[in-house]
Amino acid sequence: MLRVITRFLGLLLLAAAFAALVIDGTKSIASETLVVTPLAQIAAQVAPAKFPLLQGAIESRFGHFAWKPITTTLLALPGWLIAGALGGLIFAATRRRVVKIGYSSR
């Protein structure tokens, strides 16, 4: 049951990545330039009250070194890339292993 729920979460992340890619593509076609929405902008739109508190929370939990090189780099990447990578990893990690029946072990 847990595998089904986790796999569904991965599928939702993949669907969100596809939707974000379509939105960026539509904006790019409309403006005739390449438009890429970074993850920081998406997070600020989804949770405007909590996003400014993110830096303090990460620095207090993981230390000052975790904010500048790691988190700012991840927040600068496109949102569809992060959602697609997480969804793909979750989806691949929860797949059923194929039982090899009828194959020689030699």
C-alpha positions as MATLAB code, in Angstrom:
seq = 'MLRVITRFLGLLLLAAAFAALVIDGTKSIASETLVVTPLAQIAAQVAPAKFPLLQGAIESRFGHFAWKPITTTLLALPGWLIAGALGGLIFAATRRRVVKIGYSSR';
ca = [
       0.000    0.000    0.000;
       2.854    2.363    0.785;
       4.388    1.636   -2.603;
       1.147    2.632   -4.331;
       0.934    5.919   -2.433;
       4.588    6.737   -3.058;
       4.279    5.822   -6.725;
       1.200    8.052   -6.988;
       3.201   10.917   -5.447;
       5.903   10.372   -8.069;
       3.274   10.399  -10.794;
       1.828   13.654   -9.449;
       5.302   15.215   -9.471;
       5.811   14.103  -13.064;
       2.437   15.581  -14.026;
       3.322   18.847  -12.269;
       6.646   18.939  -14.109;
       4.869   18.469  -17.432;
       2.363   21.209  -16.603;
       5.170   23.596  -15.595;
       7.020   22.787  -18.817;
       3.896   23.510  -20.873;
       3.380   26.808  -19.020;
       6.988   27.848  -19.640;
       6.684   26.801  -23.271;
       3.495   28.788  -23.724;
       5.071   31.867  -22.153;
       8.114   31.422  -24.388;
       5.985   31.232  -27.530;
       3.920   34.251  -26.511;
       6.921   36.453  -25.699;
       9.121   35.095  -28.516;
      12.001   34.613  -26.033;
      12.977   31.703  -23.818;
      11.116   31.906  -20.501;
      12.238   29.622  -17.673;
      10.545   29.940  -14.284;
      13.001   29.191  -11.461;
      11.978   27.109   -8.469;
      12.405   30.124   -6.155;
       9.719   32.049   -8.028;
       7.327   29.092   -7.936;
       7.914   28.575   -4.211;
       7.380   32.283   -3.536;
       4.065   32.153   -5.417;
       2.873   28.974   -3.683;
       3.818   30.003   -0.134;
       4.452   33.766   -0.003;
       4.430   33.954    3.811;
       6.716   30.968    4.398;
       9.256   31.411    1.600;
      11.192   34.263    3.295;
      11.608   32.047    6.369;
      13.300   29.323    4.304;
      16.816   30.733    4.566;
      16.693   30.983    8.362;
      15.285   27.479    8.708;
      17.928   25.918    6.470;
      20.788   27.817    8.125;
      19.623   26.883   11.627;
      19.185   23.211   10.783;
      22.092   22.503    8.406;
      24.449   25.406    8.993;
      25.409   28.519    7.051;
      27.310   26.557    4.379;
      24.123   24.822    3.209;
      22.339   27.982    2.068;
      24.670   29.730   -0.334;
      26.194   26.985   -2.490;
      23.535   24.288   -2.280;
      20.094   25.794   -1.782;
      20.542   28.884   -3.940;
      21.749   26.669   -6.786;
      18.697   24.405   -6.464;
      16.322   27.381   -6.250;
      17.799   28.847   -9.451;
      17.025   25.709  -11.490;
      13.768   25.473  -13.476;
      10.815   24.206  -11.471;
       9.872   21.621  -14.096;
      13.376   20.143  -13.941;
      13.316   19.677  -10.163;
       9.763   18.269  -10.111;
      10.516   15.933  -13.018;
      13.750   14.679  -11.478;
      12.127   14.016   -8.094;
       9.089   12.386   -9.676;
      11.238   10.225  -11.939;
      13.450    9.116   -9.049;
      10.463    8.251   -6.876;
       8.719    6.475   -9.744;
      11.852    4.467  -10.616;
      12.649    3.610   -6.998;
       9.188    2.165   -6.375;
       8.900   -0.001   -9.467;
       8.535   -3.733   -9.074;
      11.581   -5.828   -9.701;
      11.210   -8.218  -12.609;
      11.563  -11.839  -11.575;
      13.798  -13.635  -14.027;
      12.168  -16.997  -14.511;
      13.509  -19.339  -17.128;
      16.937  -17.713  -17.485;
      20.118  -19.637  -16.904;
      22.176  -18.513  -13.939;
      25.441  -19.549  -15.627;
];
